[in-house]
């Protein structure tokens, strides 16, 4: 049973797997079987997957999480687990995955101070949407975590990668400390771009 919160990533990566996956790359999107989306729970799911399957030395398993409500202590623990295993990659979006989606269609480098503050805080703007969800909806005409046109976004993945790389001003940090996303590293891995992975 899939839950609502993991739809946004699953839709995107399932679409990427179909349309842009390099021939020597196999993508397996894990679907959470609970409502637990904490970095620790995602790590435990990956660990379980690793124990059930024969993981090769060159396999990459990506833990994709949002920074939003999670404390640095929890993120730090999971980042440490990943650093201790050559197969694991830690991929955080700050404040959330919708930032990665937005970078496909808008250059946030052009935002004024007020827009950047709204994005950074990403507060609820109505009963259903945070600022980023509403921005995606305004720009695309339709956005819900469980229903959006990932294929339309994927036609702009190269520009999203470029924009995300520019936001990643301290790539040696374990995750973006300000607005940013490391999903570009996973996207580059899936499409077979070897530069700086």
N, C-alpha and C positions, 0 to 999 in steps of 0.2 A: 504494500500500500504506500503510495507516494503522498507526501504531505505538501501543503501549499508552499512552504518556505523554500523547498529545494527545486521547485519548478523552474525558477528563473535561470539557474545555472544549467539544469538538465536540458531545457529547451535549446539553449545556446550551444552547448557542447555536443548534443546529439545532432544538431544541424551542422555544426562544424565537421563532425565525424563523417557525415554523408557528403558534404560538398568540398571540403578543403584538406582533408587528411592526406598526408604524404603516403606514398605507396608502402613505405617500410615502417609505418607507424600503425599500431593498433590502439584504438581508444575504447576503454571500457568505463562508462559512467556509472558509478555506484549510486543506487537510490537508497536513501535513508529509510529505515524501517521504523523510525520513531520520530517524535517531535523534537528531539534533541539536536540542536544545531551548534552547540558549543564547539570550539576548536578541539577540546579534549575528547568529546564524543565522536567527532569526525576522525580524529587520530585513531581512536579505538576501532572504528569501523575499518579503516585502512589496515590497521594491525591484524585484525581478524581476516581480512581479505588476503594479506600476505601469508598468513599461516595456512590458508586453505589452498593456495595456488603456488606453483613453482615460479618464483620470481627470479629472473635472470639478473646478472650483474649490470646489464645496460638498461634494465627496465626503470621507468620513472613513475612514481606514484605521487600525485599532487593532492595536497590538502588545500582546498579552496574555501576560504572563510572571509567573513566581513569583520572589520574592526569594530564597527558601531558600538555595541554595548559591552563588549568583552574587555575585561581589565588586562592591562599590560602583563600582569603576573601570569595569567592563564595563557596568553599568547606566547610569552617568553618560554614557558614550560614546553609547549608544543614545538616551538621553534628549536628548542634544545634537542628534543627527541628527533626531529628531522635532521638536525646537524650531525647526529650520531649514526645516521643510516644513509648510506650513499644512494639508495633508491628513492628516498623521500624528498619532496620539494614542498616548501611552505609558501603559499600564495595568498596574500592578504590584500583586500581592497579597503581603503580608508576614505570615506566612511563605509561604503558597501559596494556590492557587485554592480548595481545600477550605474555607478560611475564608469565602469568599463563599457557598458552599453552606450552611455551618453557620448563617450569619446569617439564612437563610430560616426556620430552625426553632428557633433558640436565641439569646437575648440574652446575649452574653458580658459585658455590663456587670454582670451579676449574679455573675460568677465570683469566687471567693475568690482569694487570692494564689497558692495552690498550683496551682489550675486554670489561672490566667492564665500562670504560669510554664511549665506543661506545654504549653499552646497555643503560647506564644512559642517554646519550644525545638523543639516538634514532632518529637521523637525517635521512633525506631522503638520500638514497644511489644511487637512480636512479629515474626516473620519476614516477614509480609505487610503490616503496617499501621504507619503513623505514628500519633501521638496523634490528629491530626485525622481521619484515615481511620477509626480505631476509634470515635471519638466519633460520626461520621456513621452508622456502622454500628449503633452502640448506639441512636441516636435514631430511625433510620428502619427498623431491622430488617434492612436490606440495603444495603451500599454497596461497590462496586468501581469503580475508575476507568472500566472498560469496560462497566459495567452498573449503572445506578441510575435511579430514577424522577424525571427532571428535571421532568416535567409536574407532579408533586405539589409540588415545590419552587416552581415558577413561580407557583403560586396564592398564594404569600407574597412575591412579588418586591417589592411596595411596602414591606413591613416590612424586608426585607433592605436595600433602598435607604436607608431611614431609619436603620437601625442602622449601616450602612457610613458614611453621612454623619457621624454622631456620632463615629465612630472617627477620621475624617479631620480631626484637630484643626489640622493645618497644611497646608491644601490648596494652598498656594503651593509647597511642596516638590515636587520632581519625582516622588517616590514616597513611600509611607508609611515613615517611619523606624522606627516601632514596629509593633505589630500593627495591621493595616488592609488595606484593599483599595480600589482605584479602579475595580473592575468596576462599581460603581454608576453611574459616569459613562457607561459603554458601555451598560448596561441602560437608562438614561434616554434615551439617544440612539436605541436600537432601538425603544423603545415610544413615542417621540415626545414625551417630556417635555422641554421646552426650558429649564426652570429650572436655572440654574447649570451649564450644560454648557460 
